[in-house]
Amino acid sequence: MLVRPTNHKVIIDQFHSIGYEIDLKDGCILVSNIPYINKDKTIKKGVLVCPLNIIQNNIVQPKDHVMHFIGEEPCDKNGTRVPVFIIGQSHKLSANILSNFTFSNKPKTPFKSFLEKFESYIRLISSYVEEVDENIKPQSFRALNISSNNSSLNYLDTNSTRSSVLHITEKVKNMKIGLIGLGGTGSYILDKLAKNPIEEIHLFDGDDFFQHNAFRSPGAASFEELGESTTKVNYFHRTYSKMHNGLIKHNYYITEQNINELNHLNFVFISIDKGEIKKLIIEHLQKLNIPFIDTGIGVSKINEKLNASIRITSSDNLNKNHIWESKRISFFDPNQDDIYQSNIQIAELNSLNADLAIIKWKKMIGIYSDNIFEYQTIYNIAHNDILNEDYGT
């Protein structure tokens, strides 16, 4: 359940005590029942909307003077547009909030509170209504009904609301994602996933969290945490549950016996190096048309320097055969002498591998633009280039 800002009740009470119909929804303040005159000289009711500005779980002063409006274009009693500078139209603030106009009426000094900002625009829009009917007011003193902000995140995603991209990021809202492997790359994938309002993130790994894992994982494990002798799943669940309440623990490896636990998922990230079980997982996911991304890193030592390549390979119901026909994924179990199996810390490679995987996933689900529809990407560190292969449509 979403944790509201600690001072949200104070903000609500400020508006409600004056009689305004305020609502908090999708990281925005909405004030309804705002009377205005349309171009046909008819009195209408509209809604003023402004994204919240939250710092350290407190609603602070507005970050700018821009205001959004749901309704027709406000006019004076003669049907002439009011002197509000319209800088945009049809602005989508979230999946549930679509404004018709964006206003800009900059004050001489910045607004010190949201109440001050809203009242400035209310006066600007509603003052013309009073010239027609002085009994029509923006204050209704109706009973307060604050919307429920159901979310898998423990606090408002003010990063998305500030950028007006919440309706785009909410494309992940009903997804159930599996993350197989919480090693270097897998843990960085989780770090990115946990910042999205995904309904469920299933964590699969049977390993313990050791000291060397701390050097190729996001964040900073404390000395005390390293002495707790915990599993990777438990460690990362505890860490990221502070932000995301949809994390589900599976303290074991995927095997032939439990592979059906993947059946209900919408997408899977594979970040393991065990070839035999990886082959089983991929065959199972493709049989069920569950899209996935497999990640991999290859590191070699040449002249006392490290050379590395980073790979992400994706599959969905439109393109599966490239994995087998072009042998894009190795299903051999790694040699214990492989340099990557040693304790060389290469967190930046793991992080980049995860970033490429997350970007590809967001392209596959329609968050990022995709003009080439590649199903395999390889980055070579020595040449500093990216090779894309296996193009779809």
C-alpha positions in Angstrom: 0.0 0.0 0.0 1.3 3.4 -0.9 2.8 5.4 2.0 1.6 9.0 1.7 3.8 12.1 2.5 3.9 12.7 6.2 2.4 16.2 5.8 -0.3 15.3 3.2 -3.1 15.8 5.8 -1.9 19.3 6.5 -2.0 20.2 2.8 -5.4 18.6 2.4 -6.8 20.4 5.5 -5.6 23.7 4.1 -7.6 23.3 1.0 -10.6 21.7 2.6 -10.9 24.2 5.4 -11.4 26.9 2.7 -14.0 24.7 1.0 -12.0 23.4 -2.1 -12.6 19.9 -3.4 -9.1 18.5 -3.3 -7.9 15.1 -4.3 -4.5 13.5 -4.2 -4.1 11.0 -7.1 -1.2 9.6 -9.1 1.3 12.0 -7.5 -0.8 15.1 -8.3 -3.1 17.5 -6.5 -6.5 17.9 -8.2 -8.9 20.7 -7.2 -12.4 20.2 -8.7 -15.5 22.3 -9.0 -13.6 25.3 -10.5 -16.2 27.5 -12.3 -15.3 29.0 -15.6 -17.0 30.4 -18.8 -16.5 28.6 -22.1 -16.4 30.2 -25.5 -20.2 29.8 -25.8 -20.6 32.0 -22.7 -21.8 29.0 -20.6 -20.7 28.5 -17.1 -18.8 25.2 -16.7 -16.9 23.4 -13.9 -13.3 22.3 -14.5 -10.4 20.7 -12.6 -7.0 22.3 -11.9 -4.1 19.8 -11.6 -0.5 20.1 -10.5 2.1 17.4 -9.9 3.3 17.2 -6.3 6.8 18.2 -5.3 8.0 15.8 -2.5 11.3 15.9 -0.7 12.1 13.5 2.1 8.5 12.3 2.2 7.2 15.9 2.7 5.2 17.9 0.2 7.2 21.1 -0.3 6.6 24.3 -2.3 5.8 23.9 -6.0 8.8 23.5 -8.3 7.4 25.8 -11.0 4.4 28.1 -11.9 2.9 25.8 -14.5 -0.7 24.5 -14.0 -2.8 21.9 -15.9 -6.5 22.2 -16.5 -9.2 19.6 -17.3 -12.1 21.3 -19.1 -12.7 23.6 -22.0 -10.7 26.8 -22.8 -11.6 29.4 -20.1 -13.1 32.6 -21.4 -14.6 35.9 -20.1 -18.3 36.7 -20.1 -18.0 37.7 -23.7 -16.6 34.4 -24.8 -13.1 35.8 -25.2 -10.2 33.7 -23.9 -9.0 34.8 -20.5 -5.5 36.2 -20.3 -3.8 32.9 -19.3 -0.9 31.9 -21.5 -1.7 28.4 -22.8 1.6 26.6 -23.5 0.2 23.1 -24.3 -2.9 21.0 -24.8 -3.9 17.3 -24.1 -1.1 16.7 -21.6 -1.1 13.1 -20.1 0.0 13.3 -16.5 -0.7 9.6 -15.6 -2.8 6.7 -17.0 -5.8 8.3 -15.2 -5.2 12.0 -15.6 -5.3 13.7 -19.0 -5.4 17.5 -18.9 -6.8 19.5 -21.8 -4.7 22.6 -21.3 -1.4 23.6 -19.7 -1.3 27.2 -18.3 1.6 29.4 -17.5 1.0 32.5 -15.5 4.3 33.4 -13.8 4.1 35.4 -10.6 6.6 38.1 -9.6 7.9 35.8 -6.8 7.8 32.0 -6.8 4.7 30.4 -5.2 5.5 29.5 -1.6 2.8 26.8 -1.3 0.4 24.8 -3.4 -2.5 26.6 -1.9 -1.1 29.9 -3.0 -0.5 28.5 -6.5 -4.0 27.1 -6.9 -5.7 30.2 -5.6 -3.8 32.3 -8.1 -5.2 30.3 -11.0 -8.6 29.9 -9.4 -8.9 33.7 -9.2 -7.7 34.1 -12.7 -10.3 31.6 -14.1 -13.3 32.1 -11.8 -13.3 35.8 -11.4 -15.1 36.2 -14.7 -17.9 33.9 -13.5 -18.6 36.2 -10.5 -19.4 39.0 -13.0 -22.2 36.7 -14.4 -23.4 35.0 -11.2 -21.8 36.0 -7.9 -23.4 33.0 -6.1 -21.3 30.5 -8.1 -18.1 29.8 -6.1 -15.2 27.4 -6.4 -15.6 26.5 -2.8 -18.3 23.7 -2.3 -17.4 22.5 1.3 -18.4 19.0 0.2 -17.3 15.9 2.1 -13.7 15.0 1.3 -12.9 11.9 -0.7 -9.2 11.3 -1.2 -8.5 8.7 -3.9 -6.6 5.5 -3.0 -3.2 5.3 -4.8 -2.8 1.6 -5.0 0.8 0.9 -6.0 3.5 -1.7 -5.5 5.9 1.2 -4.6 6.1 2.2 -1.0 6.1 5.9 -1.8 5.1 8.2 -4.7 7.1 8.1 -7.9 7.7 11.8 -7.9 10.5 11.4 -10.5 7.9 10.3 -13.1 5.3 12.9 -12.1 7.9 15.7 -12.2 8.8 14.7 -15.7 5.2 14.0 -16.8 6.0 10.4 -17.9 4.0 8.6 -15.2 1.5 7.3 -17.8 4.4 5.8 -19.7 6.1 4.1 -16.8 2.7 2.7 -15.6 2.8 0.3 -18.6 4.6 -2.1 -16.2 1.9 -1.8 -13.5 0.3 -5.2 -14.0 3.4 -7.2 -14.9 4.7 -10.2 -13.0 8.4 -10.5 -13.7 10.8 -13.3 -12.8 14.5 -12.6 -12.1 16.5 -15.8 -12.2 19.9 -15.3 -10.6 20.9 -12.5 -8.2 24.6 -12.4 -8.9 26.4 -9.4 -10.3 24.2 -8.7 -13.3 21.0 -10.0 -11.7 21.3 -7.8 -8.6 21.7 -4.7 -10.8 18.7 -5.7 -12.9 16.7 -5.9 -9.6 18.0 -2.4 -8.7 16.4 -1.0 -11.9 13.2 -3.1 -11.7 12.5 -2.1 -8.1 12.1 1.5 -9.2 9.2 0.7 -11.4 5.5 0.1 -10.2 5.6 -3.6 -11.3 3.0 -5.7 -9.6 5.3 -8.6 -8.7 9.0 -9.3 -8.9 9.9 -12.9 -8.2 13.5 -13.5 -7.0 15.0 -16.9 -7.7 18.4 -17.9 -6.3 19.7 -20.5 -4.0 23.1 -18.9 -3.2 24.3 -17.2 -0.1 25.4 -13.6 -0.1 29.1 -13.5 0.5 31.7 -10.7 0.9 32.8 -10.9 -2.7 29.2 -10.4 -3.8 29.1 -7.0 -2.2 31.8 -5.8 -4.6 29.7 -6.5 -7.7 26.3 -5.6 -6.5 24.5 -2.2 -6.2 24.6 -0.3 -2.9 26.9 -0.9 0.0 26.5 -3.9 2.3 27.6 -3.1 5.9 30.2 -5.2 7.7 27.5 -6.4 10.0 25.3 -7.5 7.1 28.1 -9.5 5.7 28.5 -11.3 9.0 24.8 -12.4 9.1 25.3 -15.4 6.7 22.1 -14.8 4.7 21.0 -15.8 1.2 21.1 -13.5 -1.8 17.3 -13.6 -2.0 16.9 -12.6 1.6 19.5 -9.8 1.4 18.2 -8.2 -1.7 14.6 -8.7 -0.6 15.3 -6.8 2.6 17.2 -4.1 0.8 14.6 -3.4 -2.0 11.5 -4.0 0.0 12.2 -0.6 1.5 11.1 0.8 -1.9 9.0 -2.0 -3.5 6.4 -4.1 -1.8 5.9 -6.6 -4.6 9.1 -8.6 -4.2 8.5 -12.3 -3.7 11.2 -14.6 -2.4 12.2 -18.0 -3.8 15.3 -19.1 -1.9 16.2 -21.9 -4.4 17.4 -22.6 -7.9 15.1 -23.3 -10.8 15.0 -27.0 -11.5 13.1 -29.4 -13.6 10.9 -30.1 -10.6 9.9 -26.5 -9.9 10.1 -24.9 -13.3 6.3 -24.6 -13.5 6.6 -21.7 -11.0 7.5 -19.6 -14.0 4.2 -20.3 -15.8 2.3 -17.3 -14.5 5.0 -14.7 -15.3 4.7 -12.0 -18.0 8.5 -11.6 -18.5 11.7 -13.3 -17.2 15.3 -12.1 -16.9 17.9 -14.9 -16.9 21.2 -14.1 -15.2 22.8 -17.4 -14.5 25.8 -19.2 -16.0 24.7 -22.8 -15.6 24.2 -24.0 -19.1 22.1 -27.1 -18.6 19.4 -25.5 -16.5 19.5 -22.3 -18.6 18.6 -24.4 -21.7 15.8 -26.0 -19.8 14.4 -22.6 -18.7 14.6 -21.1 -22.2 12.9 -24.1 -23.8 10.1 -23.9 -21.1 9.6 -20.2 -21.6 9.5 -20.4 -25.3 7.0 -23.2 -25.2 4.7 -21.0 -23.1 5.4 -17.9 -25.3 6.8 -16.0 -22.2 9.3 -13.3 -23.4 12.6 -13.2 -21.7 16.1 -11.7 -21.8 19.3 -13.7 -21.2 22.4 -11.9 -20.1 26.0 -12.8 -20.3 29.5 -11.5 -19.8 32.8 -12.9 -21.1 36.1 -11.7 -19.6 39.6 -12.7 -20.7 43.1 -11.5 -19.6 45.4 -10.2 -22.3 48.8 -8.6 -21.6 47.8 -8.0 -18.0 44.6 -6.2 -19.0 41.1 -7.4 -19.0 39.1 -7.6 -22.2 35.3 -8.1 -22.0 32.2 -8.5 -24.0 28.7 -8.0 -22.7 25.7 -9.8 -24.3 21.9 -9.6 -24.0 19.7 -11.9 -26.0 16.0 -11.6 -26.1 13.1 -13.8 -27.2 9.4 -13.4 -27.6 6.6 -15.1 -29.6 7.6 -13.3 -32.7 11.3 -14.3 -32.8 12.6 -17.5 -31.1 14.6 -19.5 -33.6 17.7 -17.2 -33.6 18.7 -18.6 -30.3 19.0 -22.1 -31.7 19.8 -21.6 -35.4 22.5 -19.0 -34.8 23.6 -20.5 -31.4 23.4 -17.1 -29.7 23.5 -18.6 -26.2 26.1 -21.0 -24.9 24.7 -23.9 -22.9 28.0 -25.2 -21.7 28.7 -25.1 -18.0 31.6 -22.7 -17.3 35.1 -24.0 -16.5 36.0 -23.4 -12.9 39.2 -21.8 -14.1 37.2 -19.1 -16.0 38.4 -15.7 -15.0 34.9 -14.6 -14.3 34.5 -17.3 -11.8 37.3 -15.8 -9.7 36.9 -12.9 -7.4 37.8 -10.1 -9.8 35.4 -7.2 -9.1 33.8 -6.0 -12.3 30.7 -4.2 -11.0 30.7 -1.8 -13.9 30.4 -4.6 -16.4 27.5 -6.2 -14.5 25.8 -2.8 -14.2 26.2 -2.1 -17.9 24.9 -5.6 -18.7 21.9 -5.0 -16.5 21.3 -1.5 -18.0 21.2 -2.9 -21.6 18.8 -5.6 -20.5 16.5 -3.2 -18.8 16.5 -0.8 -21.8 15.7 -3.7 -24.1 12.9 -4.9 -21.9 11.4 -1.4 -21.9 11.6 -1.3 -25.7 9.9 -4.6 -25.8 6.9 -3.4 -23.7 6.6 -0.1 -25.4 8.2 2.4 -23.0 11.2 3.2 -25.2 11.2 3.7 -28.9 12.5 0.9 -31.0 13.4 1.3 -34.7 15.4 -1.8 -35.4 14.0 -4.5 -33.2 17.2 -6.3 -32.5 17.1 -9.5 -30.6 20.8 -9.7 -29.7 23.2 -7.0 -28.6 26.9 -7.4 -27.9 29.1 -4.6 -26.4 32.9 -5.1 -26.8 34.9 -3.1 -24.3 38.2 -3.0 -26.2 36.6 -1.6 -29.4 34.0 0.3 -27.5 31.3 -0.6 -30.0 27.9 -2.3 -30.0 26.9 -5.0 -32.4 23.2 -5.6 -33.0 22.0 -8.8 -34.6 18.9 -10.9 -35.3 16.5 -8.1 -36.4 12.7 -8.6 -36.1 9.8 -6.5 -37.4 
